[in-house]
Each structure stands twice: as C-alpha cells, then as structure tokens.
Amino acid sequence: MGQFQCATCNESQDAEQMMKHLSSTRHKKIEDILREEEVCCEECNDSNIHQLQIIRFGGFDMLALCNSCLDKEYSDNERPTTCYTLSNGSILKNWDNYLKVRDCTCQECGGESNLNVNTRGNILCNQCLQKKGSPSGYESDKSGKFVYLLLGIKEPNESPNRRFKKETRRKMGRGRRDMKRSNAGSKKAKKPLTIHEQMAKRAIEIKKINNVIESDSSLSLKSFKGIRATSSSTKLDTLNKKGKESRNSRSTTSSKKISTYNKSTDSISSRNSRKNSPVLNTSSKGPNNNVQQQKLPSRQKVNNTPREFKFLDSSDFSDSELSSSNISSDKGKQRNSNKKNDNSDKILSGNKQNISKTGMKSNSNVKAKPEGKQKIKTPESNHKLASYNNPERKSLQKYDIKESDEIKNRPKDSNKQKLVKTEDKRENRITKTQEDKVHHKLNDNSTSNLEEGIHYQKFLKYKPELTYNDLESYLNHFSYALFLEQKLENEYLENFGIIWPMKAQDQGLIAVLKQRNNVEVERLTSPLFKKMGRLPFYNRQCIMLCTKDESTVWYTYVKEVEAQRGQIMILLELFHWNKQPLPRKASSDEFYLLPCSAQANRIMFAMTRINNPNFIDLILGQKQIKQLDFNNRLRFSNENLNESQRSAIQHVLNNHITVLQGPPGTGKTSTIEEIIIQMIENFHSFPILCVAASNIAIDNIAEKFLLNRPNIKILRIVSEGKEPQYGPNHPLGKICLHNIVNEQLPDQMKQNLRKLRSGRINDISKNQINKLSTQQTTIADRYVSQAQIIFTTNIAAGGRQLKSIKELPVVIMDESTQSSEAATLVPLSLPGLRTFVFVGDEKQLSSFSNVPQLEMSLFERVLLNGSYKKPHMLDTQYRMHPSISKFPIKAFYNGELKDGVTIKDKEFPGIKYPLFFYNCNKGREGKVFNKVRGSAGFTYNNISEAREIVKILYKLILDKNVQRDEIGIITPYSAQRDLLSNLLVNDSVINPEKVEMFQDFDEIDLLNSKASGNTLEGPKVNTINIINGIFVSTIDSFQGHEKKFIIFSCVRNNPENKIGFVSDKRRMNVALTRAKNGLIIVGNKDVMLRGDKTWGSYIRGLQKVNLVHDNLDVY
C-alpha cells in the first residue's frame, strides 16, 4: 500500500491513516510520495479528494473522476459497478489497483492497446500474443474479464443485462505522467525536490522495506473467508437501543454465511445449521516440538454453531458472543484456571509429573520506576523453569512450592460471577471487577517467602540448549521463552470472538473485540491514542494465542486491524516458523490472547529478519565460527594500546564475528573506540552501531568520542522514557537525537511538545499532534542518515529511528553478557550487517530472569558450546590497586590477567590499607518483608553494619580528605541500600545542607520485564541512590561503574552462616573489582568464611597478610 503526503500540512501516512487524516481535517490535496504524483481527476485535474472517486466498470476499466466529470460523462443508467470514495473509506486503498489498470502496457513492446492478460498477471498485446503462438488462458481487455484477472479479483455473478458506456474498450493515453495531456486544466511542471525533500523521500522508501514481514499469504480483512468459532451458550441480558431486551443477543443454533461483504448493503444469506464442534484434540508443542496429545477442557452445552462467512459486519456478533470470555469466567474459568495441566512443564523439562495448580490473583503495587508505582503481575505457577546449569549457582537456596490449604479446600466454583438484574438495565452487563478477575499468575501462597536474588524452586530444573538443529526450532524455542516471560508481565485478553480460516492451509485468523465498554481495550489504550482516535492494536504487533491450559501457543502478528460499528477486527497471521495447524473446530472460549510488549514486538520482528548465513550459523552453534588471523598495516590513533588490544582490533577487521573478553579495568572502552576509528578510516564502514544492555555502558563510549573525536558525526538515541534524563544540559545532551530534533522545531511546535510532555493532551488538537510527529520524524531521519556512529541500547536499535537506514554494516555490543540472547537478536538482524563484535566478560554478572533462555547471553552460549574456540582476551587491567586485584586475578581469571599499574600508581595520600576488611559482628541481620513479583518475599539489612559504615565515611571524608563523589557504597541487598541511603540523607556530616537524594535509574534492556527482576523492585532496574555525591547501590546495579573508594557491606550475620546469593562467584567478582584506590569490606568474617568456599579462601588470605581488623582506628 502506498504512502501519501498531505499538501496542506505535509503529514505523511499510509492509505488508511491518510484517509482518517483527510476526513478529520478536511484537507483537500494529497500526493502519492513514491510516484511523485498528485491524486486528482484524470479528466480535469481537480485534486479535491473529497470530490474524487475511483470507479470500476465490471472487468473492463477503472477510472479516477471527480463528481462533475462523472456526471458529465455518464448518465444514470450507465453508472459503474463499484465506486471507491473517501466517504466510504476505500479510495486510497484502491489507488494502487487503479494505477495498475491505468498504466498497464504490453510487457514485450510497451503498447497500450489491444491488451490481453492471464491469471499470472502477464500482459501481452494481440501482436505479441500471436508471436508467442496464441497461448491459452489470456483474456482480452474487451472481454469484460480483463480487470478481474489483472487485479486478482474474483469475478462476481453480474446481471447479463448490465450495460456500460464504452464497455468494449479500455480507455488509453489518460494518466501516465510522462505522456502529454490535454491543454485544458494542465498543470505546471513540478519544481525539482530539494536535498531535504529527496532525503525524506528516500527515508520513506527504506522504511517501507525495513518494516515488511515477509509472507507468502495475501490475506486481508476484505478477502478473508472463514468460520466463526462457537462460544458458550450462557444467555446475557443485552439491550438494544430502545432499552429493551434484544432477541439477537440470545444464543442461537442457526448458522449463517455472510456472502460478499458490502458496507452499504450488509447482505446476509442464511445457511443450514452445522453440527456443534467436537472437543478438540490438539498437539501440545513446546520449544522442542515434542508432541503430547492434550485434550482440551470439555465445554458446557454449546448452542452456537460455526458458520461460514466472507466478512463480518457489526450485527454479526451479539453482545453475548463477544462476551464469551466473561461467560467462561462463570462456567469454565475454575476448570481452566484451577485445574490446569502442567503442560508447560512437560514441554520444557520432559518431566510428566504435575505440580500444584493454582489460579489466585495478586494485585501488589511495588515501586519500580521513577515515573511512579507500577503494578507487578505475579508469575504463573504451572511452568517448571530453571536457571541454566551454572556451577556458580548450585548453592542457591531452594524453596518448595506447595499448594496451600486455602486452595485445596476452595469450592470448585467459588469464583463464579453471579448475574444480578438491576433497575437500570443498561448497567446489566457482565463486567470483570478487580475482585472477580482471575489472574493467571503465581499466588501469594504458592511459595515460601522468596529471598531476594533467589530463583523460584520450580524454575531450577530446566537447562537451555547450547545448540539447535535448525533455525525453525531455534525460533520456536525463543518464541516460547518470550511467551513465558510475557505472561508474567502482561494480562490475557479474554473477551473476544475468533474467526477461523475456512481453508486449513490458510495461516491466519480474525479476532473480534468489542470496542466500547470493554475494560480490556481501555486498559491497552493510552491517553494519547484515545486523543488521536487510534486503536490499541497496530500492524506487525505480536499477539500470542494460547489454549487456556497453556499447552499450545500460536505466535501471530497483526496483519491488518480495522474498527467498524463498535467492533475491532484484527487479522492475525502466524509467523512462518509456527507450523502448528490452527484448531479450526475449537470454541473461542478455549483460548486467551496475549498482546506483547513493545520490546517483545521488536524481538519477534527481528526473528523474521535473520537471514545472514554467518549469523544463522552463530545462533545454531553447530558449526565452528571461522577466525582469520592476519596483520593489517594499521596506524593506530592511540599509541598506548597494549598488545592484546591491538590483536583484538586486528581480528575485528578481518572477521565477520569476534568475541572479545574484557575483564574489569582492561580498557574495553578504549579498544572499542579504536575499532570504530579503524573501521571508518580504513574501510569507510558507517554508520557503525554501538549497543549495550544498559545506558551507562553506552554513555562511557559516547563520552570518549565526544571529547576525543569532535570531527566525527555521532548520535545518541535513547528510549522515549529516558529522554527527560538526557536533557540539553546532560554531558551527552548535544548529541542526543531528541534534543537535536526538538531544537529545530518551530516555536509553536515546541509549545505543543511541552504541553504533551506535561500531560496537557487536551490542550492540543489532533491535527497539531500529527504535524508535530511528522516534523519530528522528518528531522530525525535526516540526522540519522548522516551519522557515522550511533549509540543506543539493544532494544532501542529496533525502534523507528533506525528504520530509515538502508545498511548498518558494523555492530559492536558492549557488556554482551548482560544482554539476553533474545535482546541480542534485535541488532543481529539489522539490514546490511556484515560485522558483529561481542565485548563482555562471562566472569561477571549476566542478566537475571526466571525464564532461563532469557537469562543466558549469546556471548556465553557460543563459549559454552565450543563454536568459538579462541576468544580474544584483554589481559591487562589498569583500574585496581595491585593489592585489590590480586585475589580476583587468581580466583576468577586463572592468573591470565596482569596488572598494568603499580602500587605507586594507585597510592592515595594518607591511606595505609588499600584493602581493608572490617570485622563487624555487633548485630544480627534483619529481614525486611515485601512483595517480590507479587509473591511474599523478603530481603535483608543490617543496622549495625550501616552505622559502622557511617563512621568509615567520617574517617574518609574528614581524616583522609576523600571527596564525596569519589566514594561508592555497594551491598548485595536492596533493603540495606535503602537503609544506608536514609541514614546518609539525615546525617549532618555527610549531608550538612540536607540535599535531597537523587536516584539514577537505568533499566536493563532485557525486556524491561517483571520476569527479569532480581530485586524487590519488580523490573530489572539498575537503581543508584546519590546522596550529596556519594553513590549507594546494590552490586548488580553498580556493574559497569567504578570509584576511587568502595565500601562493601556484606549484611549477612546469622548463626547458620548462610550468605544467600552473596556466594555467587560472579557477584563476588563484581563487588571486589569496582575500587581503584581503596576497598573496605564490612561484614562478619566468620559468617563469610564459613558461608562459602570462595569467600572462605578470600578471608583466610586476608588474615594471612593481617588485613582483617576489629578496630576501625587502625585504618
């Protein structure tokens, strides 16, 4: 479908959106952007779209005429078969078809007259047809079938008495823009496009290519033929417009076929009734495509039988039919929710035994994001997942998940809704209140109190695969992992009807939702979308269809969506890797719809774009990745690079894929900087995309270029939610795309933008919002196309800003171990990609998720499966004092890491002990109870340690003259972070001016999901509290940061010597490698020594060199 531009306001939209724009604004003139052609009458050139119509005379011809020319040329009895106008919402949808008919010529000689076409769309004139021996299957343009064959339109059964003016010949020489036109009404020659206009046109063309999901199907809402799914027979009291009970709202046994859909007539012909659909036997398929026969839950007596249809109008679904899920909640929900088979567990682990089946609700509000409180959904209890088999996590505490007495003894139908008639019949609708709604999540009683950082017990039994046989199984595996993650984050849709395809080979279905008075639709519609009149569903959005027992999932995307007469019609097409047949005889009551988040949408879209053989081999892990060693004659811009850095740079320039290991302080940022410089200067490869899971990693590299390479065009793209934090005064503010764009907006648009940001949506018109969006996009496309280096996060790389780039030849991913493999697919699938560089350290923390495949990084997997034999390691650290680095080098890096600095280099005046363990055993640890992902959870704090840390700060600041912004405090537990922050904010020495605490939030780019949170905050958000310059953070959030002085609070102090997830070697590595000049560890030495083997080795080593002290005065 084409792209059109409004001549009045310069807004560019596709056909559907442009028609909405023209109808609401009453603007008159538009242009076909790709063809540079004005939409106008072919006779008089009248360009008023409101007076224009495309007409079709059967299978003879199509014309574009204004109302005046139509009345002049044709009498009443010569009216066309079909008229496409703006008022009936079809003129621009048929613009391409009109051009195809108008401009068709012989494929051999280019002639316009006496044409013939066959079913394949081949066009030949009479002479050329004779030269080819007059093959069969061709229809003449005089036959009345020409247009039907050319456009692939099914020929209707028209009246034989229907007559058309000049029906024996297709009109010629009437619209091709390179042909001479009559002098009457002729237009002036167009001015040549400016450079900016040419760039905008090129960007639109590239976006069109980059936004396509390849499909063999030609399904559309208009052409779709299918059978309406049955629904429950429960009768609802629905009302007609007069306030009386509507007979149509009752469930019936009739079956009707809608013939050809026509908005003006809505003709319906009755058909014979069909038999009720049988109970469905479907295959339960998980990531391994292991087939398990699963009989779906039996239904109550079903009166609604399937019927064939061409298309639906608003009367085709009654309120009772569209509220089928509400009915389900009454009669079937307890069966489907509380009696779920643990099929997901079977799918993942191959274990056939069932675990507890629960379906309680949880509505915990947990502070998670700076924007305010966010509702955290609880995970489902019927999936046996696990963290992947990591020896460093074997010491994780286990918790048994048991079914509570309350659930065991609950009556089977205790959650049924009761239909109560009220005096006001208009309010007598089945609605889901918060109390009645059954959440398909883990309930509060489904687990013992969950300790922060510890996986659910049932999630510890599944290992993600290290290799895959083919791309299809890989995509199915990760699609299912995304489904598990998304259902923890999002709520199912239940109030919908389904239209199954009539043919088994068709890979699509239609979901029908009520548009008005639908709580689920309102929940998904943002205030801006409401203002703009947009639906909450959009093209290419991923929506997953699953059975209510979650045994089978179909991965689909929105191919087309349309609102008509109070209903939302969504055409869903299966992604090509999902080969499971659609259950065309099943009732709509047996399914849920799961709309995916924007992040998951980008990942699923990326899966459709993986076509580079090198990267396919990489993700399958079956073949060895080729590594070429060749020394290019390079002139390094940084002469201080060590040999391991130079070798790594050489490898990147010679290979498509490079895995680069960068331990703490080894100069990863400097190495990445030099790689980019060499790529630009020697290979002229740009734009180069630099990505990472977190913003801090990206900012470190961007700041280097901003300071050292002012002549290189660099651009920083942040997510929309992060834009306020990257204002004009931010160190990177002047290279941030949103600041550049907003600065160039006209004054009036700047005012409108400020209104939008402040939430004053009602103060701006819909037209003003459209103009603002169009102008922002135009400016952004221009700067993106000129950038040499682009910095952004993994998921943001799949955003609209980069869609205007034809090729991105090089991607460098920093902190690769923090990027889940699913998120890595987004930059890995970008167009024109030839070189991919992984930079990370598998010895440090990876992303955390309860879904194992979303936890392991691709960086780790290619090392574990052996497909990448010789990763390049940066072997010299420049961050830490040698006394601090000694143990990490030996314990975590097998002695392969070297010190690039001396003791003298890292000496700090007045500091006698660069490494100091302060034994604090004065007070026991305390539990802080809270909600973690909707379930009862707890974390730890230690008030005694916190008070001693305040004393240490006094000593550093007052006695040692250490600046506050040179100090960081880290701890494993969020409760201890918050306790310390509260103490420091109110301390007259640390914060004498009572400066308010500032919080730095950096969401990890995994999926911003509640499934991936390893703290009580819900989503995986890196939160650092800053009190008068002092950083207070958890260990996980401080990864990627460094300070001259680090104080590490161990927290744990108990008779059982349990230290929880502090025993994780990777967490320990991060904690011990953040300090440059001084590391002070505060904790109970006996608990830490006995609590873990590695910690025991560390403490004993410190004791040997007299670095463990009970008295702070010696420091």
C-alpha angles and dihedrals in degrees: 000000000000132000119239134196126208111232092209102053102009092236113157120210142150120262098274097046093043091055089052089048093051093046093052099040099033090223110161114202129062137166134215098238100200094049095035088228130138116233103239147131111292092218106046102009093238103166099192100125091199090063095042130095137175110224131193126203102206109277095330109080150336124222137184109219138160119235092259095053092045092054091045096049102038134043125217094266091051097057117144127258095243136016123199113198140161091250093060092042098240112094099093093038087062097040093099091050090051092052091048091056095040097049102035116131138170110286091219107043104009094240120156103204134075094016129177130196135193132204091271091059095251111152124204133164120233094263095049090044090056091049088057091052098262097278118206126252098056123123123202123235085242095056098080091239099078098097093043092056095040094053098032092242118157109246110242125218098259126185111269089222093060109119129195130196111251088357094156096068137043112233113251139194092029116119117001103129094220091058127086115262130203116278091239109098093352116166130233118257113270121254114246114262118261120238091259091049091050090050091050092050092049091048091054092051092049093047090053089057096042094050097054122111105206113235137167090211125095094194119148135168090254097050098036116120121189153127124270113239119240122249138197119297097227111130119231127197101242123169136220124222092275092058094251128123110274117228090206090063092067119096112255138188095222120115120210135188120212106214116197114348114234121171092211098051108020089199115192126190120198122237136190119280120263127219120264114272113262123237106282123244107197136169118256106220127179132176093301093048089237104167118225119175106238122183110211118232112283115251132229117252107308120209100171109087126196119265133193118244143174096206137335131249125197094269095054095082118049122210090257092054094048090048092056092125091055087054088049090056089057103043106015111022098088090048091049099038107033095035100048119151112230093242094143089060090051090050095053106034104021087232111139099199120102129232131204116315113216136161108177124143131242127191104180118160110208125179106247113144136040090241090070141272119342127199110244115210118213123237123253120263098217103074123085104211131158144188109262117267103279119161089212090064100047091100093061113128114254126223125193118227110218132176111252123236089241091060094042093052097039113120113252095244100030093125097052116132117234120224107228122184113223130195090251103063092192088070092050096103130126106250131168113239121196089255095050098043115102111218114211093219140102110290126224092256096049095090142025114259103299118230118225113265094014121118122234109268093237091052092063099075104073129080119199114232120258095206136027131208097221143355094258094058089046093053092046090050094053094039089058091047089053090050090055090049095045095051089057090053106036136043124242123249111232106165102082144101126226131221109200119206115261092223120059092220093058111105100207145073138186124240116201122202132177108250099202129055089010113137092196094054092045090051091056096044115090121214090251092052089050090051092049093044091239127150120242089238124072141177116288092014111145115237120175122212117206138170115253091251087052091231094129131033130191116200111215140164132210109262096173136357130189138172118219131167097340097318134102113219113199119187107206122193125194119246108249095249094057101087098168111122117245113252095241095177096051126109120247087235089073097065145067129205117219116196110206128227121255090257093053090047090058092049093049090047089050089056089062091055101052103116107129107112092215093056093042089057089048096056095041091053095206098115133053112254109240116242120192120197114205131146111227118200097251131174105212116215090209111056092187095071114122124228096264091053093049091048091051092051091051090052093051091053092052103042140057093221128034128178110201121188114209117183118198116300096004096127101261092155093051090048092050090049092054093046090056093047092051092047092053098042101040105027102024087225111162155190090042115195119214115192141171139169093250132045094229093065091050093046092054091058094041092052090055092055093044091055101035105029109040093156095061116089106237130176132194116205118192130182117266091252092056096048095095090056091053099056126156091277094055114109087248095035097111094056096044111113096221092054092049092049096046092047091059096049118110115260094255091053090049089056091049090049091053090051091052093049092049091052096251094135094148091061091066128067123232090245092054091051091051092050091048093051093048093049093047091050093049093051093043093051090052095053095041091054091054099046120110096193126027122193121199143125126276098258094039087058087073093055129112094264094072096042090089093063115096096199136014102187099180132039123182116191117198122196087021094172090062090056116086115228091244091057090045089062090070097067090031091063099048117129119270094008113164106156127044123182122194114200117182149102121250089195090070129066120299127202116292122230139151087224104075098211091054090053103053115076124223086238090062095042096055089052094046096047092048096234089126106051105179114034113188114243126201098224106189125074122203102176110072136061106250090245089059097043096046098087098040090050092054101036102038107023102036092238092295093117119084134202114247092186133060131226088256092053092057101038115126120203113258095009111120097173116045086180118039132167112201109200106219113178099147099109140029124243117262130219120231112198122211143137116285113192088335096308129101107274142159143204133192140249135174118209094190092057091046092055092048090051089056088056090050089053090052089054095048096045101037103029104028098034094231113164116240094237089057092063130084128182118204132183136169095237131066093214091059090048091054093044092052092046092053092050093049095046090056097040114109093209099045094039108019094161093050093238112186117251115259120211122209111204123193116173114213108239097230095111100302083246136159087227091064100051116117095180134061089259093083111228119053097267121162101222122186119182113212117200114184090325098317115119118221115185148143116261092249093054093047095057107120092028131098138189135186090242127029126188112198118201110200093189098189117114118151139132092246091060092229116160101174118201091352084087092068105117093215092052089048090050092053092047095051096045104054098084126087103186109004138022120188117186117198117194149096105293094201094053092046092045094052097034098069138011096231093046089047091055090049095049093047090051091052091049091054092059093040097248097132113089137176094198123066093201092079092063 
